[in-house]
Amino acid sequence: MSSGIDGGQLDLSGVRWLPGGARLAAVAQAELPQKDGLAAAFCGLAALRAAGLDGLDQDAVAAAAGTVRGPAVHPRGETGRRDFRLPLPVVDDPAAAGTRVSGLASAVGSLSRGTLTAVPVTGEWTTGSLFDLLVGLWDVPRVAVVARIDGAELGAHDTPERALLDYLDTGVPPLWTSRWRPPGGHFVLLAGIRIGAEGTLLSVVDTYPSLGDNGIHDQPVEWVTAALAGLGVLVVVDADQDGVVREAARVAGLTPSFWD
């Protein structure tokens, strides 16, 4: 897969971070883990803090986004986090819980006082359209890609590095699949790309430290594409970069619209 990427911050692992991606990952890791039921708020908070907007917490983002908490579900080994500052609404029915993507986008705009915008992108996800969208974001000053995914479609968060390197060389994804399958979907951040001779890995910044290396794991682009089926991403950028994101979506064959 030809990258078309000329710049970007490259680290020693071969990950080429999206603009501001290294800072985004560091900010997210410092906040780990998400509070129970606040995966969307966790990702939104990381995007806000990475843009220099401090003084907020997960509760503030959740309240602004209209989050409704449901029964807590954690990955194996995680005990959860319940240090809530605000009395967020709680329901017993998992189907009635969660955060609407449109609500999260509104929260980013309001909490940043209009300095940031969150552009929704959805459509027919293919490995090519996802890759092209990310490449199209390379010239913005900074970006946080918040992905609403079906976590069951991802590969194992502890896939051995040797298997990932083999995938980069051959394009054949590892067979290990995720053992954590959160009901109702999940929110993560897409922060970087690692390109091999035949395969492409995306650096996923997750919401629990046990998922990957302190919350960061590389996933074959095929698995992330499958996880996005019927869903989409919120692309958080400086407000004056709104048009760049919409054009990147158009070029990738995607649509800048909400899906929830």
Stockholm file with secondary structure:
# STOCKHOLM 1.0

chainA/1-260         MSSGIDGGQLDLSGVRWLPGGARLAAVAQAELPQKDGLAAAFCGLAALRAAGLDGLDQDAVAAAAGTVRGPAVHPRGETGRRDFRLPLPVVDDPAAAGTRVSGLASAVGSLSRGTLTAVPVTGEWTTGSLFDLLVGLWDVPRVAVVARIDGAELGAHDTPERALLDYLDTGVPPLWTSRWRPPGGHFVLLAGIRIGAEGTLLSVVDTYPSLGDNGIHDQPVEWVTAALAGLGVLVVVDADQDGVVREAARVAGLTPSFWD
#=GR chainA/1-260 SS CCCCCCCSEECTTSCEECTTHHHHHHHHHHHCSCCTTCHHHHHHHHHHHHTTCCSCCHHHHHHHHTCBBCSCCCCTTCCCCCCCSSCCCBCSCGGGCBCCHHHHHHHHHHHTTTSEEEEEEESSCCHHHHHHHHHHTTTSSCCEEEEEECGGGSBCTTCCHHHHHHHHHHCCCCSCBCSCCCTTCEEEEEEEEEECSSCEEEEEECSSTTTTBTTEEEEEHHHHHHHTTTCEEEEEEEGGGHHHHHHHHHHTTCBCSCCC
#=GC SS_cons         CCCCCCCSEECTTSCEECTTHHHHHHHHHHHCSCCTTCHHHHHHHHHHHHTTCCSCCHHHHHHHHTCBBCSCCCCTTCCCCCCCSSCCCBCSCGGGCBCCHHHHHHHHHHHTTTSEEEEEEESSCCHHHHHHHHHHTTTSSCCEEEEEECGGGSBCTTCCHHHHHHHHHHCCCCSCBCSCCCTTCEEEEEEEEEECSSCEEEEEECSSTTTTBTTEEEEEHHHHHHHTTTCEEEEEEEGGGHHHHHHHHHHTTCBCSCCC
//
